[in-house]
Amino acid sequence: MRVLIVEDDERIAEINRRFVEKVPGFGVVGIATDEPQALELLSVLEPDLVLLDIYFPETSGLELLRTIGQQHRQADVIMITAAKEVEAVREAIRGGVFDYIMKPVLFSRMQETLQRYESFHRTIKHLRQANASISQDEIDRLLQGSAKKEAPGPGASLPKGIDKLTLDKIVQAISEANAPLTAEETAKRVGVSRSTARRYLEHLAEDGKLRADLSYGDVGRPERVYFRKK
């Protein structure tokens, strides 16, 4: 799948590019930092999928979404944005987005969405090649494929490799901290390895119990930090 990233923050665009290219079958063919560049690359590259932000200095990604729907109907769109306003989400859905992902993006969330999109695209291609009328069951499967599955409830069993006692210690460490913690800082407080702390922190973030963000230092790569939701 050919992917175009439209994001004015070059650091975030690079992170998204790395995430996309870790998923088999997907490759980034271009990165645009503003609307004119995005429209040019849409015409030249004809991507299958656009990863689109909402906030730009001189325009709105929602306006660009409408333009894509009118002029570049071959491209599907996934919003990747910090926009939390209900109206922004509503407009994006009305504009036909395949998914709406909040920043900061977890790789697992990106991967899940891209895999659903690939399955959706493959099913559409098969139905077109069959050149037959589509059934209600097939429509239902398509619509289910373009909707994110609900997360398991609090009573659901923990995934493999996640121990409740360690999980509780991780939550306590984050709760008692006066500032967001990195995986390394959490590991030192709990007494586990950095990789173990990261695994538990990512699980909690995916489950909605913690928030993750990127901390940009003066030098070096951005580092993920974790904190409790308010």
Helices and strands as residue ranges (DSSP letters): E 2-6, H 10-21, E 27-32, H 35-45, E 49-52, H 61-71, E 76-81, H 86-94, E 99-102, H 107-130, H 136-145, H 164-176, H 183-190, H 194-206, E 210-215, E 223-228
